[in-house]
Structures are given as structure tokens and as C-alpha cells.
Amino acid sequence: MQSHFPVIIEQDSDGVFLVECPQFKGCRSYGKTIHEAMENIKEAIEACLEDEPFFTDVSTFIGIRDIEVAIP
């Protein structure tokens, strides 16, 4: 059985891609390329699924919004 999970991808100042699956607390990984980061987060999600095989107490991903804030 296959399932889809949302991921958030960021890039730090060193060029490393940071990736997180918000449906699982602490489910994060990274990679030197987006492809590597995506492969690594897939493994991290699989590990999270082993800990929570029936999706109990899993967050519901709502989405990402952009907000404008004045910088002093």
C-alpha cells in the first residue's frame, strides 16, 4: 500500500537541503541535493511509520502560509 505525506523543503546558508514531514513530530532529514534530501526523508518517514503504524496521535497537515512582518 502506498500513501502520500507532505514535506517542507528549506535550504540553509551552506546550501544543504533540510526537509521535514510535519505529520510526524521530529521527522526531519537533510541532503546535499534535493534528491538526496527526499530519499532521506522517505527513510525517516518509514522509520516514523514503524513507530506509529496505525497513524495514532499524528498531526494533520493544514498547509503553509506566508505572512508579512515589519523588520525594525
VMD Tcl script that builds the backbone (N, CA, C; Angstrom):
set m [mol new atoms 216]
animate dup $m
set s [atomselect $m all]
$s set {name element resname resid chain x y z} {
  {N N MET 1 A 0.843 -1.180 0.000}
  {CA C MET 1 A 0.000 0.000 0.000}
  {C C MET 1 A 0.893 1.250 0.000}
  {N N GLN 2 A 0.534 2.231 -0.765}
  {CA C GLN 2 A 1.262 3.492 -0.847}
  {C C GLN 2 A 0.446 4.598 -0.188}
  {N N SER 3 A 1.103 5.583 0.359}
  {CA C SER 3 A 0.437 6.741 0.944}
  {C C SER 3 A 1.288 7.968 0.672}
  {N N HIS 4 A 0.665 9.127 0.635}
  {CA C HIS 4 A 1.360 10.384 0.380}
  {C C HIS 4 A 1.484 11.169 1.677}
  {N N PHE 5 A 2.636 11.829 1.861}
  {CA C PHE 5 A 2.875 12.647 3.039}
  {C C PHE 5 A 3.447 13.985 2.589}
  {N N PRO 6 A 2.997 15.090 3.196}
  {CA C PRO 6 A 3.553 16.395 2.834}
  {C C PRO 6 A 4.947 16.542 3.417}
  {N N VAL 7 A 5.816 17.245 2.692}
  {CA C VAL 7 A 7.137 17.570 3.204}
  {C C VAL 7 A 7.428 19.045 2.949}
  {N N ILE 8 A 8.227 19.618 3.812}
  {CA C ILE 8 A 8.664 21.006 3.685}
  {C C ILE 8 A 10.155 20.975 3.396}
  {N N ILE 9 A 10.577 21.690 2.368}
  {CA C ILE 9 A 11.986 21.714 1.981}
  {C C ILE 9 A 12.518 23.141 2.156}
  {N N GLU 10 A 13.662 23.242 2.832}
  {CA C GLU 10 A 14.347 24.521 3.003}
  {C C GLU 10 A 15.809 24.323 2.615}
  {N N GLN 11 A 16.507 25.417 2.397}
  {CA C GLN 11 A 17.932 25.341 2.113}
  {C C GLN 11 A 18.652 26.276 3.077}
  {N N ASP 12 A 19.659 25.757 3.796}
  {CA C ASP 12 A 20.382 26.597 4.741}
  {C C ASP 12 A 21.474 27.410 4.039}
  {N N SER 13 A 22.172 28.219 4.806}
  {CA C SER 13 A 23.167 29.122 4.231}
  {C C SER 13 A 24.368 28.383 3.644}
  {N N ASP 14 A 24.560 27.117 4.005}
  {CA C ASP 14 A 25.640 26.306 3.444}
  {C C ASP 14 A 25.212 25.537 2.201}
  {N N GLY 15 A 23.945 25.691 1.792}
  {CA C GLY 15 A 23.439 25.013 0.603}
  {C C GLY 15 A 22.857 23.637 0.868}
  {N N VAL 16 A 22.789 23.231 2.136}
  {CA C VAL 16 A 22.230 21.926 2.492}
  {C C VAL 16 A 20.706 22.018 2.474}
  {N N PHE 17 A 20.046 21.003 1.913}
  {CA C PHE 17 A 18.589 20.966 1.862}
  {C C PHE 17 A 18.063 20.274 3.115}
  {N N LEU 18 A 17.218 20.984 3.846}
  {CA C LEU 18 A 16.596 20.472 5.063}
  {C C LEU 18 A 15.158 20.108 4.715}
  {N N VAL 19 A 14.724 18.956 5.130}
  {CA C VAL 19 A 13.382 18.502 4.772}
  {C C VAL 19 A 12.702 17.939 6.008}
  {N N GLU 20 A 11.401 18.211 6.117}
  {CA C GLU 20 A 10.629 17.823 7.293}
  {C C GLU 20 A 9.255 17.326 6.867}
  {N N CYS 21 A 8.767 16.288 7.534}
  {CA C CYS 21 A 7.396 15.824 7.330}
  {C C CYS 21 A 6.589 16.242 8.552}
  {N N PRO 22 A 5.748 17.277 8.417}
  {CA C PRO 22 A 5.039 17.811 9.578}
  {C C PRO 22 A 3.991 16.875 10.181}
  {N N GLN 23 A 3.662 15.790 9.521}
  {CA C GLN 23 A 2.683 14.865 10.087}
  {C C GLN 23 A 3.232 14.063 11.251}
  {N N PHE 24 A 4.554 14.004 11.359}
  {CA C PHE 24 A 5.188 13.257 12.436}
  {C C PHE 24 A 6.113 14.192 13.200}
  {N N LYS 25 A 5.971 14.245 14.499}
  {CA C LYS 25 A 6.821 15.105 15.318}
  {C C LYS 25 A 8.270 14.646 15.213}
  {N N GLY 26 A 9.142 15.591 14.893}
  {CA C GLY 26 A 10.563 15.296 14.830}
  {C C GLY 26 A 11.023 14.536 13.608}
  {N N CYS 27 A 10.187 14.431 12.587}
  {CA C CYS 27 A 10.547 13.681 11.378}
  {C C CYS 27 A 11.247 14.628 10.412}
  {N N ARG 28 A 12.582 14.655 10.506}
  {CA C ARG 28 A 13.393 15.577 9.714}
  {C C ARG 28 A 14.592 14.852 9.126}
  {N N SER 29 A 15.123 15.405 8.049}
  {CA C SER 29 A 16.350 14.883 7.465}
  {C C SER 29 A 16.977 15.981 6.616}
  {N N TYR 30 A 18.010 15.634 5.880}
  {CA C TYR 30 A 18.710 16.621 5.055}
  {C C TYR 30 A 19.467 15.908 3.943}
  {N N GLY 31 A 19.995 16.706 3.015}
  {CA C GLY 31 A 20.812 16.158 1.942}
  {C C GLY 31 A 21.540 17.271 1.215}
  {N N LYS 32 A 22.599 16.898 0.496}
  {CA C LYS 32 A 23.366 17.877 -0.281}
  {C C LYS 32 A 22.601 18.314 -1.528}
  {N N THR 33 A 21.675 17.468 -2.003}
  {CA C THR 33 A 20.809 17.799 -3.137}
  {C C THR 33 A 19.362 17.565 -2.712}
  {N N ILE 34 A 18.429 18.126 -3.474}
  {CA C ILE 34 A 17.016 17.880 -3.165}
  {C C ILE 34 A 16.719 16.387 -3.288}
  {N N HIS 35 A 17.274 15.752 -4.303}
  {CA C HIS 35 A 17.035 14.317 -4.489}
  {C C HIS 35 A 17.509 13.521 -3.268}
  {N N GLU 36 A 18.715 13.821 -2.799}
  {CA C GLU 36 A 19.244 13.126 -1.628}
  {C C GLU 36 A 18.381 13.398 -0.393}
  {N N ALA 37 A 17.958 14.655 -0.216}
  {CA C ALA 37 A 17.108 15.008 0.921}
  {C C ALA 37 A 15.773 14.262 0.858}
  {N N MET 38 A 15.207 14.143 -0.344}
  {CA C MET 38 A 13.925 13.443 -0.491}
  {C C MET 38 A 14.070 11.945 -0.204}
  {N N GLU 39 A 15.168 11.350 -0.644}
  {CA C GLU 39 A 15.409 9.935 -0.328}
  {C C GLU 39 A 15.574 9.749 1.177}
  {N N ASN 40 A 16.276 10.683 1.816}
  {CA C ASN 40 A 16.498 10.579 3.257}
  {C C ASN 40 A 15.214 10.774 4.057}
  {N N ILE 41 A 14.348 11.712 3.631}
  {CA C ILE 41 A 13.101 11.915 4.380}
  {C C ILE 41 A 12.175 10.723 4.174}
  {N N LYS 42 A 12.251 10.087 3.019}
  {CA C LYS 42 A 11.458 8.875 2.792}
  {C C LYS 42 A 11.832 7.814 3.826}
  {N N GLU 43 A 13.138 7.637 4.053}
  {CA C GLU 43 A 13.599 6.684 5.069}
  {C C GLU 43 A 13.142 7.105 6.462}
  {N N ALA 44 A 13.194 8.413 6.748}
  {CA C ALA 44 A 12.759 8.914 8.054}
  {C C ALA 44 A 11.259 8.668 8.260}
  {N N ILE 45 A 10.460 8.885 7.216}
  {CA C ILE 45 A 9.023 8.639 7.309}
  {C C ILE 45 A 8.759 7.158 7.548}
  {N N GLU 46 A 9.493 6.304 6.843}
  {CA C GLU 46 A 9.326 4.861 7.048}
  {C C GLU 46 A 9.652 4.477 8.487}
  {N N ALA 47 A 10.670 5.103 9.076}
  {CA C ALA 47 A 11.010 4.842 10.480}
  {C C ALA 47 A 9.893 5.330 11.403}
  {N N CYS 48 A 9.313 6.492 11.085}
  {CA C CYS 48 A 8.199 7.008 11.888}
  {C C CYS 48 A 6.996 6.080 11.797}
  {N N LEU 49 A 6.764 5.528 10.615}
  {CA C LEU 49 A 5.640 4.611 10.436}
  {C C LEU 49 A 5.834 3.326 11.231}
  {N N GLU 50 A 7.079 2.905 11.408}
  {CA C GLU 50 A 7.337 1.726 12.235}
  {C C GLU 50 A 6.983 2.009 13.687}
  {N N ASP 51 A 7.219 3.254 14.130}
  {CA C ASP 51 A 6.883 3.640 15.497}
  {C C ASP 51 A 5.386 3.883 15.670}
  {N N GLU 52 A 4.722 4.360 14.606}
  {CA C GLU 52 A 3.296 4.684 14.658}
  {C C GLU 52 A 2.588 4.044 13.468}
  {N N PRO 53 A 2.505 2.708 13.423}
  {CA C PRO 53 A 1.977 2.030 12.236}
  {C C PRO 53 A 0.506 2.303 11.934}
  {N N PHE 54 A -0.247 2.761 12.910}
  {CA C PHE 54 A -1.676 2.986 12.670}
  {C C PHE 54 A -2.033 4.461 12.697}
  {N N PHE 55 A -1.021 5.319 12.546}
  {CA C PHE 55 A -1.219 6.773 12.488}
  {C C PHE 55 A -1.928 7.321 13.714}
  {N N THR 56 A -1.674 6.763 14.869}
  {CA C THR 56 A -2.296 7.285 16.085}
  {C C THR 56 A -1.545 8.520 16.543}
  {N N ASP 57 A -2.269 9.517 16.979}
  {CA C ASP 57 A -1.688 10.749 17.504}
  {C C ASP 57 A -0.741 11.403 16.501}
  {N N VAL 58 A -1.150 11.427 15.248}
  {CA C VAL 58 A -0.349 12.042 14.194}
  {C C VAL 58 A -0.976 13.387 13.852}
  {N N SER 59 A -0.144 14.398 13.664}
  {CA C SER 59 A -0.640 15.727 13.314}
  {C C SER 59 A -1.285 15.717 11.933}
  {N N THR 60 A -2.239 16.609 11.721}
  {CA C THR 60 A -2.859 16.787 10.418}
  {C C THR 60 A -2.232 17.998 9.751}
  {N N PHE 61 A -1.638 17.806 8.605}
  {CA C PHE 61 A -1.014 18.903 7.881}
  {C C PHE 61 A -2.096 19.769 7.256}
  {N N ILE 62 A -2.055 21.067 7.554}
  {CA C ILE 62 A -3.044 22.008 7.027}
  {C C ILE 62 A -2.492 22.757 5.819}
  {N N GLY 63 A -1.275 23.220 5.906}
  {CA C GLY 63 A -0.693 23.947 4.788}
  {C C GLY 63 A 0.362 24.923 5.250}
  {N N ILE 64 A 0.890 25.661 4.311}
  {CA C ILE 64 A 1.912 26.663 4.596}
  {C C ILE 64 A 1.388 28.006 4.122}
  {N N ARG 65 A 1.558 29.010 4.944}
  {CA C ARG 65 A 1.144 30.365 4.582}
  {C C ARG 65 A 2.336 31.291 4.678}
  {N N ASP 66 A 2.269 32.386 3.983}
  {CA C ASP 66 A 3.285 33.418 4.013}
  {C C ASP 66 A 2.713 34.610 4.753}
  {N N ILE 67 A 3.467 35.160 5.689}
  {CA C ILE 67 A 2.973 36.315 6.447}
  {C C ILE 67 A 4.021 37.431 6.389}
  {N N GLU 68 A 3.548 38.649 6.252}
  {CA C GLU 68 A 4.431 39.805 6.179}
  {C C GLU 68 A 4.603 40.409 7.553}
  {N N VAL 69 A 5.848 40.635 7.951}
  {CA C VAL 69 A 6.168 41.223 9.257}
  {C C VAL 69 A 7.188 42.327 9.053}
  {N N ALA 70 A 6.963 43.463 9.677}
  {CA C ALA 70 A 7.912 44.570 9.574}
  {C C ALA 70 A 9.178 44.223 10.344}
  {N N ILE 71 A 10.320 44.517 9.742}
  {CA C ILE 71 A 11.605 44.263 10.390}
  {C C ILE 71 A 12.147 45.598 10.877}
  {N N PRO 72 A 12.354 45.709 12.186}
  {CA C PRO 72 A 12.811 47.018 12.742}
  {C C PRO 72 A 14.221 47.362 12.298}
}
mol reanalyze $m
mol bondsrecalc $m
mol representation Tube
mol addrep $m
